[in-house]
């Protein structure tokens, strides 16, 4: 994922009413990576101003409450709601 830090978004790069999965894939492509995701169909509007690609992907993921992680495939990340939401568990 280090290569994603070396690549930056163009100032003014914007996505208007695009599906989250589409935005993540588009951003990853800037660094030569792909995204494996399913069900990320909510629409998002976001604008970037020269952030590195990994930071931009993290911003989108955080704003949607999803996680990203490296995939076992070369130059691919996975995006989604992995595991169980900790807020559903009682604290003891």
PLY file of the C-alpha trace (Angstrom):
ply
format ascii 1.0
element vertex 92
property float x
property float y
property float z
element edge 91
property int vertex1
property int vertex2
end_header
0.00 0.00 0.00
3.07 2.21 0.15
2.69 3.03 -3.56
-0.64 4.70 -2.75
1.16 7.17 -0.51
3.49 8.15 -3.35
0.63 9.06 -5.69
-1.47 12.16 -5.13
-4.92 13.26 -6.23
-5.12 16.25 -8.51
-6.16 19.49 -6.83
-9.87 19.92 -7.38
-10.55 16.22 -8.07
-14.24 15.84 -7.28
-16.89 13.16 -7.36
-20.54 14.24 -7.34
-23.28 11.77 -6.41
-21.15 8.72 -7.23
-21.40 5.29 -5.62
-18.87 4.76 -2.83
-17.43 1.67 -4.53
-16.95 3.62 -7.76
-15.13 6.44 -5.98
-12.84 4.02 -4.13
-12.03 2.16 -7.35
-11.34 5.39 -9.21
-8.99 6.60 -6.48
-7.13 3.28 -6.27
-6.66 3.28 -10.05
-4.68 6.53 -9.74
-1.98 4.49 -7.96
-2.29 1.39 -10.14
-4.35 -0.54 -7.59
-7.83 -2.08 -7.60
-10.55 -2.33 -4.95
-12.58 -5.40 -4.10
-15.91 -4.32 -2.66
-19.55 -5.22 -2.82
-22.65 -3.46 -1.67
-21.02 -0.02 -1.47
-23.78 1.63 -3.46
-24.55 4.67 -1.29
-23.96 7.92 -3.13
-21.21 10.27 -2.04
-19.97 13.69 -3.11
-16.38 14.49 -2.18
-13.57 16.80 -3.29
-9.81 16.38 -2.92
-7.01 18.91 -3.10
-3.77 17.01 -3.65
-4.00 14.41 -0.87
-2.12 11.16 -1.36
-4.31 8.37 -2.71
-4.24 6.30 0.49
-5.37 9.30 2.55
-8.17 10.02 0.06
-9.36 6.40 0.24
-9.21 6.52 4.05
-11.29 9.73 4.09
-14.00 8.10 1.96
-13.96 4.91 4.06
-14.15 6.80 7.35
-16.97 9.04 6.15
-18.99 5.93 5.23
-18.15 3.87 8.32
-16.39 1.17 6.32
-12.94 -0.36 6.60
-10.12 -0.92 4.14
-7.45 -3.60 4.29
-4.84 -5.13 2.00
-6.09 -8.02 -0.10
-4.21 -11.25 -0.76
-4.28 -10.25 -4.44
-1.40 -8.13 -5.73
-2.06 -4.37 -5.69
-5.59 -4.74 -4.40
-7.40 -3.53 -1.30
-10.68 -4.74 0.14
-13.32 -2.29 1.32
-16.39 -3.04 3.38
-17.91 -3.57 6.81
-15.67 -6.37 8.09
-16.48 -8.25 11.27
-19.06 -7.31 13.85
-19.88 -3.77 14.81
-18.50 -3.30 18.36
-21.40 -0.98 19.24
-23.67 -4.03 19.15
-21.83 -5.62 22.09
-22.40 -4.87 25.74
-19.43 -3.75 27.77
-18.71 -5.87 30.87
0 1
1 2
2 3
3 4
4 5
5 6
6 7
7 8
8 9
9 10
10 11
11 12
12 13
13 14
14 15
15 16
16 17
17 18
18 19
19 20
20 21
21 22
22 23
23 24
24 25
25 26
26 27
27 28
28 29
29 30
30 31
31 32
32 33
33 34
34 35
35 36
36 37
37 38
38 39
39 40
40 41
41 42
42 43
43 44
44 45
45 46
46 47
47 48
48 49
49 50
50 51
51 52
52 53
53 54
54 55
55 56
56 57
57 58
58 59
59 60
60 61
61 62
62 63
63 64
64 65
65 66
66 67
67 68
68 69
69 70
70 71
71 72
72 73
73 74
74 75
75 76
76 77
77 78
78 79
79 80
80 81
81 82
82 83
83 84
84 85
85 86
86 87
87 88
88 89
89 90
90 91
